[in-house]
Amino acid sequence: MDTPARLQAIGIYKRFHGTLALRGVDFCVARGEIVGLVGENGAGKSTLAKIIGGIHRPDAGELRVDGAAVQIPSVQHARQLGIAVVHQELNLVAHLSVEDNILLGQEPYRVPVLRWTDRRGLRRRAAEMLECVGLEVDPATPLMDLSIAGQQRVEIAKALSVDARLLIMDEPTSSLAAEEAEGLLRILDGLRSQGISVVYISHKLDEVRAIADRVVVFRDGQKVCELPSAAAANARLVTAMVGRELATMFPAREAVVGPEVLHVSELLAPGLRRPVSLTARAGEVLGIAGLVGAGRSELLRAIFGATRRSRGTVMVDGVATRRGDPLSAMRAGIAFVPEDRKTQGLVLPMEVDDNIALPSLGRLCRCLWRVPGAERALVEEYVDRLHIQPPSLSQRVQRLSGGNQQKVLLAKWLAIEPRVLLLDEPTRGIDVGAKHEVYGLIAQIAAEGVAVVLVSSEMEEIIGLCDRALVMNQGAVAGELHGERLTQEGVMALAAHTQQATAEGPGPPGPEA
């Protein structure tokens, strides 16, 4: 007799506000199997994950766990069935410690009647979970002291702590560097050998193919394709996901580099171990590469003034920003798209038009009063230019897909008509089709004479988009690469301070003035 699947979803339908999110989906995961689930944002992947995890209830269809038909009305019930979900958006409590986050709701008690927490037992169990995810940190550390990558690992440890037999992971490596992602994949391989099943949702196709036994593709709320990993070539998956072929992922660019626009001299701020100097020219895309924690985001935040610098100057078109704060940077023509769009970049409960217009209110107001006609014209221009869907200006941003939220964030800063555009992980957590659009937009912005500075953990983005790249290591610039030397091996050599980096030195200087 065949062993029943760990999970079966049969004919699942789900509707939200009149929109059919899932259309008769059939999906299964065997015991000890890792199934990759891919598709564009809005394809239904996360909706299915939330139904299995007890957050949403299906409108129609059946769920089976280990062969038995089940109802999953709550997250607690899902956990009792051995199902845990690691969501793309972290579900943690910032002011609590790491250990309290991992075992929240599962605290061991010395005296259960009095609910006295067994702190030693809690710490021991939390330490075991942290070891499973390779995070070397004191369990008593406040969660807010960790980087986004560290918090992501805490989220995974929290899911593992319920002794899950089925683990659903929604974009678990979206904020992890390549070597950290590889460590996570090794952990999942170990879980598979223990008979634990995993549903792995990711936009990183190479990663999915590397870890999954099968790959399932969703499009428009339906399962459109299912392939063994060995047959799941990236081009085939992309075509299935978007319903059309993408001839080339990165746009062809013939960079016409103009005069120097951004000049940063001896900049020192929290997160930077040594002063940083750099330049960026009109029409140029300058990459900032390195491992997570190397100081890339800290550099961009210091340039924009979001972090107070202790020394150094930032100049735009030869004029120094006066006070070193975001308002001064904006007035000088610097725009900054931060890594975390939901907490740092957008006001989610506000509507699309208000988010886009926010940085431009100073020039859209007369005598402290907003001019509706001018504001609407500005917003409509950028909604149309960036193909934001749906194009309703009154739509709340929190209801948009990740790709369209990212477009709203880009529109918000492009609307100030910057001379310098700082981009921190601009394609984090968005699907392959939206990435293709963002890449084209970056090329277009550079062609218009804007100096673009791009931080990315995606090596192919640094190589495919940038004219040259600075590589950071432990809070300092380790070297510069361009032309034929801008390769994956060259970047990693500098990022990791390998023998190759020591031998070759910091690399050649940028283009001459």
N, C-alpha and C positions, 0 to 999 in steps of 0.2 A: 504494500500500500504506500502510495506517495506521501511524503511528509507535507502537511499543509503549509502554505506560504505564511511568512510572518505577518504580512499585511496584504489584504486585498481591498481595493476600492472598485466598486462595480456600478457603472452608470451614474456617476456623481454629477448632479446639477447644483449650481449656486448662482443666485441673482442678487445684485446690489443696486438699489435705486433704479430699477428698470433695466439695468445692464446685466446681460448674461455673462458671468465670469467663468463658469465651467459648464461645458455642454456634453453631458453623457460620457464623462471620463472613466476609463478603465485603467487601473494601475495596480501593480503588485510588486512585492519585494520578498525574496526568499530568505530563509534563515542563513545568516552569515554571508549575505550578499550586499554589495554596494552598488546602488543604482544612481547614475547621474541624471539629473533633471535640468534641462536647459530650455531656454526660450527668451524672447524679448520681454521687457517689463510690461506687465499687463496681460501676459499670456496665460496666467492662471496658476503659476507654480506656487507662489506664496499662499494663494487662496487654498489650494489643496493641502499644503503643509499645515495651515491653521485649522482646517477641518479635521485632519488626522490628529492634531495636537489639542483639540477640544476648545479652540477659541471661537470657531464658527460651526454652525450645524448645517448640513447639506439640506437643500430643498427637496431632493429626491436622490435615490441611490442607496447602496448598502456598503457597510464597512465590515470586514472580517479580520480578526486578529487570531492567529494560530488556528484558523479554520472555523472559529465560532463567530457568529454574527453579533455585533456590539453596537451600542449607542455610546457616543463620547460627548457628553453634555458639558464637560468642564476640563480645564487643564489638570486639576487634581485627579479626575477620573482617568485621563490619559496616562498620567504617571502611574496610577495603580495598575494599568495594563502594560506598563513597561515602556511607555512612549515618552520621549523627551524631545523638545524642539529648541534649537539654537537659532534665534531670529536674526535677520540682518541688522535690525535696529536693537541695540543693546537694551536688555531689560534688567538693569541693575540699580542699586541704591547708592548714589555717589558718596553720601556722608557716612556709610557703614564701612566696616573693615572688609578685607578680602574674604576672610573666613566666614564672617556673618553673611556675606552675599552668597557664598557657595552653598551654605547649609540653611538658608533662610526658609523657615517653615519645617525644617527637619532637625532642629536643634536637639542634641541629646541632653537629658535631664538627670541630675544626681538624685533629686527628690521630685518625681513626676507630679505628685499632688500639689507641691508648692511651686512647680515650674522653675526650679533652680537649675540654671544651665550648667552642664558639665563642660567648663571651658577647656580643660585639658583634652577631653575626648573630642570636642569640636575642633580644636586646633590640630589634633592628630589626624582626624579624618580629612580636614581641609588640606593639610600638607600632602596627604596621599593623592588627593585629586590634583593638586598643583603639580605634583611630580608626573602625573599621567599626561599633562599638557605641556610639560617642559618649561614651566614658569618658575624661576628661582626668585622668590620674594617671600618675605616674612608674612605669614598669614594674617598677622595683626595690622599690616599696613593699610591705611585708609585707601579705599578704592580710587578716590579722586587724585591720589598721588601717582597713579599708573598712567601710562600712555594709552591711546586708543587700542593699540595692538595688545598691550597687557590686559586691558579690560575685556577684549575679545576672548582671550584665553580663559579669563575668569568665568565668562559666560559659558564656555565649553565645559569647564570643570564643574560648574553648577549643574549642567545637564547630565554629565556622567555620574554625579553623586546620587542620583535616584535609582542606580542599578538598572539603567535602561536596557531593554532588549531590542528596541528600535530607536535609532537616533536620527532625527531630521535636522540637517544643517543647511541654513539659508545664507549663502554668501559668507562662510566662516572665515575666509582669508582675505576679505575685501580690504582690510587695513594691516595685513601682515606682509613683511618683506619676503623675498623668494625663499631664503633659507629657513625662515620661520614657517612658511607654508609647507615646505618639504618636511619639516619636523611634524607638522600636524598630519600630513598624509601618512607618515610612518605610524603615527598613533592610530589612525583609522585602520591601517592594514593590520595592526595588532588586534584591534577590536573585532575585525572580520574573522581572524583566526580563532577568536573566542566564541564565535557563533552569533555575535551582535550584528544586526542589520543596520544599514545606513542609507538614507536618501540624501544625496549630495547635490544641492542646488547651487549653481555658480555660473557666472558669465565667462569664467576663465576656462576656455575649452581645452587647452592643453592639460590643465590641472584635472579636469573631469575625466578626460581620456586616460590619464596616468593612474587614477585610483579606482575608477568604476569598472564593474564587470559588464554592465549594459548602460547605454545612454538612451534616454527617452526625451523626445522633443515635443514641446507644447507650442501651439500658435493659436491665438484668438480663442483660448479656453478649451481647446481640443488637443488630444494626442495625435500628432501627425506623422510621427516617425519613431521607430525603436530599432536600435542597432547594437550589436556587440561592440565593445570598445575598439577591438582590432579593426573593425570596418568603419569606424566613425571618424573619417577624415574631417578636418576643420571646415574645409570648403563645403562638404556635403551637409554638415550640421548647420552652417550659416545659411545656406540656401533653404533648408527646411525651416529654420527659425523665422526668416524674414520673408519667405515666399518669393525670393528673387535672388539672383547672383550679385555679389559685390565684387566687381572686377578687380579692384585693388583697395586694400583697407586704408592706406595712407595716400592722401592726394599728392600728385606730382607738383613739386615746387621748384621754381628757379628763383632763389632768394636774391632780391636786389637790396643789398644792405646799404643803408644811408648813413647819415652822421650819428654820432653818439647821442643817445637820448638819456639813458640812465647811467649815473656814475656813483658808485658806492665806494667809500674810502674808509678803511680801518674801522669797520663797523663791529662793535662788540655789544652783546646783549645776553640775557639768560639763555642757556642752551648752546652758546657758541664758546668754544674753548680758546680760540685764537681769533684776532681781528680778521674780518673778511673784506676784501676789496674785489669789485667786479664792475664790468661795464656791459651795457646792452645797447644795440644800435637800432635805428629805425628799420623795420622790415625783417628783423632777426628774431628767431626763436632760440632762446638760450635755455638749455636744460640744466636742472639741478638734480643730480643723481646721487645715489648712496643707499645704504641700508636704513631700515627703520631705526630712529634714535640717533642718526648721524648729524642732525641739526638742520635739515633742509627746511622743514616747516618753520622752525624758529628763525631762520634767516629771512624768510619771506615776511613773517609777522614783524620782525624788527625793521625791515625796509618800509613797511606800511605804517609803522608806528603803533601797531596793536600791542607790541611789547616794548617797554621803555629801553632804549639803548643807553649804555653807560659811556660810550664814546663813539666817534665816527660821524661822517656826514653822508647825506643822501641828496644828490643833485639831479634835477630833471631839466634838460635843455640848458645846462650851465647854471641854473638857479637852485640854491640850497633850500630844502624844506625847512621851515623856520623852527617849529617847536618839537618836531619828531613825534607827532601824534596823528591819528587817522584823518582828522579834519584837514590838517596841513598837507598831508599826503594827497588827499582827494583834490584839494585846491591846486596842487602842483601838477595834477594829471595822472596820479597813480590809482589804479583800481586793483582790488584784491579779492579773488574768489577763493574762500577758505576750503579746507579739506572736508569739514563736517558741515554739510549744507543745512542740516536740520536744526542744529543748535547754534551755529555760528553765522550762517549765511542767510537764512530765510526766516520770516515770521509766519509759521505754518497756518495759524488760524486766520490770517489776513488773506485777502483776495489777490489774484494775479496782478491786477493793475496797481494796487497799493504797494506790493513788494517791488515791482519794477520801478515805480516812480520814487521810491523812498530816498535814494541818494541824490536825486535830481531836484528835490523840492525847493532848494534854494533858488534855482533859476526858473522854477515853474510858479513861483509865488510873486504877487505884487502887493506891497504893503501888508505883508504877512497873510494874505489871502491866496488860496490856491486858485489857479486859472484852469477850470475844468477842460476847456477846449484844447489848450496846449498840452495838458497832461494826457488826455485821451489820445491825441495825435501821436505823442511820443510812445506811449504804451503800444498802440496798434502797430506802429512801425516795427517795433522789436518783436512783438508776438508774430508778425508776419515774416520778418527776416529769419527768425530762428525756428519757424514752423512749430510753435508750441501748440500741443493738442490736449484737450479741445481748445479752440481759440476764444473761449468765453472769458472775458476780462473779470467777470464776477465770480469765477470759480475759486473756491478756497484752495490754496496751494497744497494743503495736506491731502487733498483728494486726488492729486495728480500722480502719475507714475514717477519713478525715480529719474528716468531720463528727462521728462518734461519739467520736473522740479529743478534739475540741473540747468536746463535751458532758461528757466526763469531767473535763476541766480546769475547766469552769464548775461542775460538781457539787462538785469538790474545794473550791472557794472559797465556794460558797453554803452548804456544810455548816457553816461557822463562823458562819453567821447574821450577816453583816456589816451595819454601818450605812452603810458607803461601799463601793461596788464600782467599782474602776478597771478598765476594759476597753481593752486596746490591740489594735486590729485583730481583734476577736472573730470575724469571718467570713472571715479570710484563708484562702484555699485550700480552702474547703468549697463544696459544690454548692448549687444554688438551693433545693432542698427543705430542706436543713439550715439555710440562711440564714433561710428563712421561720420555722422553728422557733425559732432563736436570737432573731429579732426579737420574736416573741411572748413569749419568756422574759424579754427585757429589759423589755418593757412590763409584764409581770406583776410582776417584781422591783420596778420603780419604784412600781407600784400598792400594793405592800406597805409602802411608806414608806422604801425604801432610796434613798440619793442615788447616782445612777449617773453616772460620768464616762467618756465614750466617745471614744477616739481612733479615727478611721477615715480612710482614703484614698479611700473610696467616697463621693462627694459625695451620692448619693441616700440613703445611710445617715444622714449628718449632717442632711440636710433632712427625711427621712422619720421619724426617730426622736427627734430632739433638740428640747427646748423652747427652748433657746438655745445659742449656740456661741461660744467664744473662738477667734479665728483667730490662729495663730502665724506669725511670719516671722523667720527668721534668729535663733532663740533668744530671741525676745521676743514678747509678746502685742501684735499689731497692732490689735486691735479686738474688739468684741463685737457679735453680731447676734442678733436674735430677731424673732418675728412675721413680718410681711410682708417684712422686710429679710433674713431668713434664706433667701437664694437662692443658686444656683450663681454668678451674676454677682457678688453681694455678697461671697461667700467668696473667689472668685478675685481680686477687686479688692484685698482686704486681704492675701491670701496672697502676691501678686506685687508689692505696693506700686505699683499702677498709679495713674494720675492720678485715677481715681475714688476710690481709697482716700484719697489726699491731700486731695481736696476734701471728702469726707464725714467724715473723721476716724475716730476709733476706734469710733464707734457708740454706741448708747444703753446705759445701765447695765442690769443685770439687775433682776428683780422686787424691789419694796420688801419689807422685812421685815414 
